[in-house]
Amino acid sequence: MAIPPARAAAADEITVDKVVVNGGKPVVVGTHAVVKFPIAVTATHASGVYQANATLFSPSYAVVYTDGGQLLDCAETKPTTTCTGAYTVDPIRLFTQGNTPAGTWKVHLHIDAWEDTYENQDKYTFKLLRATKLTANATPEPVQKGKTITVRGTLTRADWSIDKYVGFKEQPVKLQFRKKGSSTYTTVKTVTSGSSGAVTATATAGSDGYYRFAFAGTGTTASVNASGDFVDVR
């Protein structure tokens, strides 16, 4: 009886080159709008990768499957293949348990090559965050040079338990200024949001330009910049 030759490089393990969710940016979800985002999984095996599954799950085990069911679309090329898919998150339907799903999610991968199989549910992660809103209104307008400008705004974030935006208190918020004709904001000072998310800061009027508030985000909440409010200094 003939003995078949030993498998060559095709018997090596599958290597996952990269997993990119939403282009590498956090997935930000508000209260009502359905959010769609992509995934791209690149893997290598000499025998060819022909099938991949990527299931997403949160710390509280909310689960999201691809729009196509479970399998990604693999354009089979040897030895490296990229498999792609898309996901849809409806916050009203998915987040019935409230805000606990916000934070770091994991990607449960299952990849099949013609001569090997790969599975991992802990290595690849991404952020799914509560959406935020931030306003800024500077007064007075116009203002005399050297006088005090007061900027007021409100920081709110999505509360999935009640499907509304609520004030985000006790958070550091930066007051920033962009001089007319410039494209760059600089930080003037940092203040803390109040109990209802209210933010107030003052500055000395020096030149025409735009004032805004900026929030860097947290591990569960997205960053946000308010629209700049122009102040005419005379």
N, C-alpha and C positions, 0 to 999 in steps of 0.2 A: 504494500500500500504506500503510495507516494505521500510524503509529508509536505504540506503547503509551505511556501517560503514565509519567513517572519515578516510582519508588517514593517514598513519603513516609516518615514516621517509622518505619514498619514495617521499613524496610531498615536502621535503625540497629543497632548491635551489641548483643548480649545483655549485660546487666549482672547480675552475681551480687551480690545484696544481703548475704547471709550464708550461712555454712556452719557448722552447729552439730553437733558429734559428742558424743554422750553427755551432752547438756544443758550442754555447756561444761566438764564435769569430766573429769579423766584417766580412762582405762579401766584398771582395776586387775585384774591376772590372777594367780591363785595357781597351785597345782601340779596340781590335778585338776578343780576345779569349772569347768563350762562357763559362760562369761560372755556375756551378750547385752546389746547396747546399740544405741541409735537414732542416726539421722542425719536432719537437716532441711536441705534446700538451698532457698533462696529466690532466685529469679531473675526478671528483668523484661525483657519485649520486647513491643512494640506488637502484633505478630502473634500472640502467645500461645506460651508454652512448653508443649510437649506430651510431652516425653520427657527423662529425665535418667539418667545412669549415674554412680555414685561407687564407685570401687575404691580400697581402702586398701592401702598398702604401706609396709614398714618400711625403715630404713637398710640392712638386710641383705636386702631384697627378699622378705621374707615377704609374701604377698598374701592379702587377705580380700575376698571378694565378698559382696554382700547376700544375705540368706536367700532372696530371690526370684529369685536367679540373678545378674543384674547391674543390671537396671533398677529405679529407684525408682518409687514410686507418686505420680504427679503429678495433683493436683486442678486441672485446667486452668481458670484464670481470667485474664482480661486486665486490665491488662498484666502483673500480678505473680502468680507461681505459686510455691507451696511444694511441694516433692517430698520424700517421706519414705520411710524404709526402716529395716531392722534388720540387725544383723550378729551372728554367733555365733562366738566364739573358744573352741576346745577346745585348751588348752595342750599336752596330750599329743600330739595329732595335728599341731598347727601348728608348735610350737617344737621340732622335731626337731634344729635346728641349735644348740640351747642358748639362752643368754641374750642373744645379739646383737640380737634384734629389739626389745629394750626401749629406749624413748626416744621421740624425736619421729617420728611417722608422717606421711606425706603422703596427701592426698586427690586422686586422679586424677579430675577432673570432665570429663564430656562431656554437654553440654546441647543439645537441639534445639528451636528454635522453628520456626514454620511458614515463616519467611523468614530464618533465620540459624542458625548453629551456633557453639557455644563449646566450647573444650577447653583445659584447664590441668592440669598435674600437679605444680606447685611452690609455688603460692601459699598453699594451705590446708593447715593442719597440726593435729595434736592429739597428746596424750601417751598412750602405752600403757606401763604401768609394772608392774614386779614387785611383787607384794603383800608386805606386811610384817606382822609380829606383834611385840607388845611387852608385857611383863608388869611388874608392880610389886608388891612385898610389903614392907610397912613393919613393923619390929619395934623395941622390944617393944610389945605391946599388952595392957593399957593402959600408959601411961608417965607418970612424974612430970614436972611442969612444970619446964623448965630442963634436963632431961636430953637426951641425944643419941638421936635416931631414926636408924636405918639403913634405907635403902630399897634393895632388890635386885631386879633384873629381868634379862631377856634380850631382846635385839633380834635378830630373825631375818628373813630374806626368802626369797621363793620362788627356788629354783634349778631352772630348767626343764630343765637338762641331766640331772638325776637325780630330778626330780619330788618334791623334798623341800624343807623349809625349813631353811636353814643360818644359822649365826651371822654377823652383819654387824659386822665389827670396825672399830675406829678411826673411829667416827662420833660426832658431837656429839649428845648426848642431854640434854634439859632435865629437871631435877627441878622439879615444880610442886606448889603447895599451894592447896587451896580450903578456906577456913574454913567450918565448919558453919553452914548457913543462907544461905551465899552461892552464887551460880551461876557465879562467875568464878575461874579458876585464875590464879595469878601464879607467875612463875619464881623459884625459890630460887637455883639455880646450874646450871651446865652441866658435864657430865662426858663422858668418852669411853668408848665401848664397848671391851671387851677382845677378845682373840683369838677367843673363841668367841661373841662378842656379849654377854657378861656386862656388866651395868651396876650400879654401886654408888655411892650418894651418902648423905651424912649431913646432918642438920638438927637444930636445937635445938627441942625441943617447947615450943610457946607456947600453943596453944589447940586444942580439938577440931577435926578436919577431915580432909580427904582428901589423900593424897599419890599422885602419879602420875608417870610418865615420858612425855615427848613427843619425837617425832622428826619433823623437818621434811621429810625425804625428800631425794632427789637427782634428777638428770636422768633416771635410769633406774629409780628405786625410789620407791614411794609413801610418803607421810607416814602416821604412825600415832600414836595416843595410847593409853596403857595405861589400863585401868579404874582409877579411884581407889580406894585402900585406906584405910579409915577408921581413924583413931587417936584413942583416948580419952585425953585429957590430964587428969591428976588433980593 
